[in-house]
Amino acid sequence: MTASAIDTPLAEASGLVLAYGNHVAMTPSDFTIPAHGVTAIIGPNGSGKSTLLNSLAGVLQPRSGSLKVLGKPASEAYRQVAYVMQSMALPEGTPITVKEVVAMGRYPTRGWFRPLTKSDRRRIAWAMDLLDVADLARRHLGELSGGQRQRVYVAQGLAQDHVAVLLDEPLTGLDLVSAKTIDDIIHSERERGHSVVLTTHDLDEARAADHVILMNGHVLASGPPEQVLSRRNLELAYGLGSLHDSDLVFIDDPEHGDGPAVDALNPPNPSRHNHRHHH
Ligand SMILES: Nc1ncnc2c1ncn2[C@@H]1O[C@H](COP(=O)(O)OP(=O)(O)OP(=O)(O)O)[C@@H](O)[C@H]1O
């Protein structure tokens, strides 16, 4: 890879709008995701985190605006971007084994109909070992627990040739050991110079990232955690007064419950009120 390819940001978006049919899930947003390191996407339920991952993965086309992934349209970069979804759209009872699921990680490189080579098989075995699912290789995916399934999906992502990995809530619902396994993988991916983008509801996870994107129906802030996770930004994203002091990084005003109204805080984008959806 040339130096310029290495330094190309993982993603650059300008006026990016994302929608499902008539439903706009992200209003015009500008952000850059750096080439290396861990980026955490955080925001309330329904704020567009998974939608943004879908667009980075090339699964959801921009409605308008521009999005470059590794310097190309996302739909052309998908081979280099491993996407680990929250839950895969496999019908209940699909008779697919753990090994077959992990092997699917090789298809972007290999194509669907070409047989797996020895090096493909080595890569599959390596990924299954790393996620500690080798013992489950012949089990059907449908028989596994949620945490085991999550590890299988991450193994599939790592089996893919990639320079970036997108993880939708990778640590949610996992026991301590599984969470540690996946956390270690996030760090080793980072050390290998890959980009990791994950969604989370955990402020501590976001604080530990190199870069943070805060969402609320659009990208409210994007940058280093100490800038993005300010009290003011969190109040804008989650609603004024909804957070306890102990939740916040910067306790600059313990009287915030009686503080100024949202409008007085001068939100950067007034349209943010229109796009929160409660299920
Ligand atoms: N396939 C879809 N079709 C239509 N609307 C969708 C679809 N997926 C998500 N949405 C809507 O888009 C908005 C953003 O959803 P998204 O899943 O991106 O939020 P999120 O921040 O990941 O939420 P959570 O924290 O609950 O996982 C929501 O209003 C949601 O209802």
The ligand as a Gaussian input file, in Angstrom:
#p B3LYP/6-31G(d) Opt

LIG

0 1
 N      -34.582000      -1.108000       7.999000
 C      -35.175000       0.013000       8.439000
 N      -36.269000       0.497000       7.828000
 C      -36.865000       1.634000       8.244000
 N      -36.449000       2.370000       9.266000
 C      -35.362000       1.952000       9.924000
 C      -34.659000       0.748000       9.558000
 N      -33.622000       0.588000      10.397000
 C      -33.670000       1.630000      11.255000
 N      -34.699000       2.440000      10.967000
 C      -35.051000       3.697000      11.674000
 O      -33.965000       4.598000      11.547000
 C      -33.734000       5.286000      12.770000
 C      -32.317000       5.023000      13.251000
 O      -32.203000       3.651000      13.604000
 P      -30.809000       2.994000      14.019000
 O      -31.045000       1.526000      14.120000
 O      -29.755000       3.469000      13.112000
 O      -30.583000       3.628000      15.465000
 P      -29.507000       3.245000      16.579000
 O      -28.918000       4.524000      17.045000
 O      -28.587000       2.201000      16.071000
 O      -30.476000       2.667000      17.704000
 P      -30.218000       1.641000      18.938000
 O      -29.360000       2.355000      19.930000
 O      -31.618000       1.453000      19.451000
 O      -29.601000       0.399000      18.377000
 C      -34.814000       4.792000      13.732000
 O      -35.860000       5.714000      13.692000
 C      -35.248000       3.477000      13.147000
 O      -36.587000       3.220000      13.447000

